[in-house]
């Protein structure tokens, strides 16, 4: 049980950091990252908070991934819910100022991407399963036989286009986020000597079986 609680704490810390990183990129005000374009556009259109929009989006995507044959983990479920809750809390306290010029905005955007990368280290390292968007990407890759990069790109482009139509901010930051996030994650993982491929993720049913059998 102690090992389980340590992994759970790592997961929650990762999701909190992820939400913080998203808020920093939003406050950079130079164009939102692809999924934030969609979340903000949906929130503005439906009259809801950004966090609620993120939660609803995650739930829908998670259901799609299940329908396409993906097994979700505890991390997937908490990803759907907690990032949205943390987003709204951080935004409500308004602790991150809005960038007052373009250069500061770019610096904040890059800082936010590195925070998200560090969050991914904690989140992925907990081994409780991929996030709903990553699960959908894997499911589409398996079903279509197309390269994983193409499937991920198609999902992100669709999110940007729909979010833009709904009023989400698209700008230079959107392009930077799309191309720089991979570099930020790779650099962070290299510094921390973390290989995500070595992580064996645990499905939700396996987690419950382990808890029930008190094998932690």
C-alpha positions in Angstrom: 0.0 0.0 0.0 2.9 2.4 0.7 4.2 2.0 -2.8 0.7 2.6 -4.2 0.4 5.9 -2.1 3.8 7.1 -3.3 2.8 6.5 -6.9 -0.5 8.2 -6.4 1.2 11.2 -4.8 3.5 11.4 -7.8 0.6 11.2 -10.1 -1.3 14.0 -8.4 1.8 16.2 -8.2 2.3 15.7 -11.9 -1.3 16.7 -12.7 -1.0 19.8 -10.5 2.2 20.8 -12.3 0.6 20.1 -15.6 -2.3 22.5 -14.8 0.2 25.1 -13.6 2.1 24.8 -16.9 -1.1 25.3 -18.9 -2.0 28.4 -17.0 1.5 29.9 -17.6 1.1 29.3 -21.3 -2.4 30.9 -21.2 -1.1 33.9 -19.4 1.7 34.3 -21.9 -1.0 35.6 -24.2 0.8 34.9 -27.5 -1.5 32.2 -28.7 -2.7 29.1 -26.9 -1.4 25.6 -27.3 -3.6 23.4 -29.6 -5.8 21.8 -26.9 -6.1 25.1 -25.0 -7.4 26.8 -28.1 -10.2 24.2 -28.1 -10.8 24.3 -24.3 -11.0 28.1 -24.2 -13.2 28.3 -27.3 -15.5 25.7 -25.9 -15.6 27.5 -22.5 -16.4 30.8 -24.1 -19.1 29.3 -26.3 -20.8 27.3 -23.6 -20.4 29.8 -20.8 -18.3 27.5 -18.6 -14.9 27.6 -17.0 -11.8 26.5 -18.8 -11.4 23.7 -16.3 -14.9 22.4 -16.9 -14.3 22.5 -20.6 -11.1 20.5 -20.1 -12.9 17.9 -18.0 -15.8 17.4 -20.5 -13.4 17.1 -23.4 -11.3 14.6 -21.5 -14.4 12.5 -20.7 -15.6 12.5 -24.3 -12.2 11.6 -25.6 -11.8 8.9 -23.0 -15.1 7.3 -24.0 -14.0 7.4 -27.7 -10.7 5.7 -26.7 -12.6 2.9 -24.9 -15.0 2.4 -27.8 -11.9 2.0 -30.0 -10.5 -0.7 -27.7 -8.1 1.2 -25.4 -7.9 0.2 -21.7 -7.8 3.2 -19.4 -5.9 3.5 -16.2 -6.3 5.3 -12.9 -4.1 8.0 -14.2 -6.4 8.5 -17.2 -9.4 9.0 -15.0 -7.6 11.4 -12.7 -6.2 13.2 -15.7 -9.7 13.8 -17.0 -10.9 15.4 -13.7 -8.0 16.8 -11.7 -6.3 18.9 -14.4 -9.5 20.7 -15.0 -10.1 21.3 -11.3 -6.5 22.5 -10.7 -6.8 24.8 -13.7 -9.9 26.6 -12.3 -8.3 26.9 -8.8 -5.1 28.4 -10.2 -6.9 30.7 -12.5 -9.3 31.7 -9.7 -6.4 32.7 -7.4 -4.9 34.7 -10.3 -1.3 34.1 -9.1 0.2 34.1 -12.6 0.3 37.6 -14.2 -0.5 38.2 -17.9 2.6 39.0 -20.0 2.7 42.7 -20.7 4.9 42.4 -23.9 5.7 39.9 -26.6 9.2 38.9 -25.4 7.9 38.2 -21.9 5.1 36.3 -23.4 7.5 34.0 -25.4 9.6 33.4 -22.2 6.5 32.6 -20.2 5.3 30.2 -23.0 8.5 28.3 -23.0 8.6 28.2 -19.2 5.1 26.8 -19.3 6.1 24.1 -21.8 9.0 23.1 -19.5 6.7 22.9 -16.5 4.4 20.7 -18.5 7.4 18.5 -19.4 8.4 18.2 -15.8 4.8 17.3 -15.0 4.9 14.6 -17.7 7.9 13.1 -15.9 6.0 12.7 -12.7 2.7 11.8 -14.3 4.1 9.1 -16.7 6.5 7.8 -14.1 3.6 6.9 -11.8 2.7 4.2 -14.4 -1.1 4.6 -13.9 -1.9 4.9 -17.6 -1.8 7.4 -20.4 -4.0 10.5 -20.6 -7.2 10.4 -22.6 -5.7 12.3 -25.6 -2.7 10.0 -25.7 -5.0 7.0 -25.5 -7.1 8.3 -28.4 -3.9 8.8 -30.4 -2.8 5.2 -29.8 -6.2 3.9 -30.6 -6.4 5.8 -33.9 -2.9 4.6 -34.8 -3.9 1.0 -34.2 -7.2 1.2 -36.1 -6.0 3.2 -39.1 -2.4 1.8 -39.5 -1.2 5.3 -40.0 2.0 6.7 -38.4 1.5 7.8 -34.8 2.9 11.3 -35.6 0.3 11.7 -38.3 -2.5 10.7 -36.0 -1.3 13.0 -33.3 -0.9 15.8 -35.7 -4.4 15.3 -37.2 -6.0 15.4 -33.7 -4.1 18.5 -32.8 -5.0 20.3 -36.0 -8.6 19.4 -35.6 -8.6 20.7 -32.0 -7.0 24.0 -33.2 -9.5 24.5 -36.1 -12.6 23.8 -34.0 -11.3 25.8 -31.1 -10.4 28.7 -33.4 -13.9 28.7 -34.8 -15.3 28.8 -31.3 -13.1 31.8 -30.4 -10.0 30.3 -28.9 -6.8 32.4 -29.4 -4.5 31.2 -32.2 -1.1 32.9 -32.6 2.6 32.4 -32.8 2.4 30.7 -29.5 0.2 28.0 -31.0 2.8 27.2 -33.6 5.7 27.3 -31.0 3.8 25.1 -28.6 3.0 22.5 -31.3 6.7 22.2 -32.4 8.5 23.0 -29.1 6.7 20.7 -26.7 8.5 17.6 -28.1 11.9 19.3 -27.6 11.0 20.4 -24.1 9.9 16.9 -23.0 12.9 15.3 -24.6 15.3 17.7 -22.9 13.6 17.3 -19.5 13.6 13.5 -19.7 17.2 13.5 -20.7 18.3 15.7 -17.8 16.3 13.5 -15.4 17.6 10.4 -17.1 14.0 9.1 -17.6 13.0 6.7 -20.3 9.3 6.7 -20.8 9.4 3.6 -22.9 10.5 1.6 -19.9 7.4 2.4 -17.9 4.9 -0.4 -17.8 1.5 1.2 -17.4 -1.2 -0.4 -15.3 -4.8 -0.6 -16.4 -7.6 0.4 -14.1 -8.9 -3.2 -13.6 -5.4 -4.3 -12.7 -5.0 -1.5 -10.2 -8.2 -2.5 -8.4 -7.2 -6.1 -8.4 -3.9 -5.3 -6.8 -5.6 -3.1 -4.1 -8.2 -5.8 -3.4 -5.4 -8.4 -3.1 -3.4 -6.1 -0.9 -0.3 -6.7 -2.9 0.9 -3.1 -2.6 
